[in-house]
Amino acid sequence: MEYLEKEDILYINFLTIQHVGGNFVPPSNFLHEENLDYLLEAVQADMFG
């Protein structure tokens, strides 16, 4: 299975803000970027063998 990578999510975030308006604060526009890192690891974790 292929998952979105962090760079993909950051780019989608950037494009969405560009399309609907708002402020993109470089480099990643996240207040707590570690939450995204945790979610990416959790989605890819092998839970049930």
N, C-alpha and C positions, 0 to 999 in steps of 0.2 A: 504494500500500500504506500502511496506517496502522500506526504504531508506538506503543508505550507511551512516554509522556513521563516525565520525571524525577519529576514530582509524582505520577503514577500509581503508579510503583514505590515511592515513599516511603509512599504511602497503603496499598498492598498489604502492605508490610513492617510498618507500624503495626498493621493489622488482624490479620496473622498472629501477631504477638507478643501482641496482646490475646487472641486465641483460644487459643493454645497455652501462653502464659505467657512470662515473661521480662521484661527491662527495656528500655523504649524510652527512649533518651536524646535529647531534643529538641536541635536541630530536625530532624535527619535520621537519627540513629542509626547513622551510618557512621564507622568509624575513618579511612578514606581515601576520602572522597567523590569525589576526582578519578578513581578507578578506574571508578566508575559513569559519570561524564561521558565518559571514554574509550570505554567499551563502547557507550554510546548513540550516539556519533559513528561508531564502527566499524560498527555494525549498519546505519546509514543511508547509509554510504558507497557510492558507485557503483564496484564493483570490475571488472566485466567489460562495461562499456559499456551 
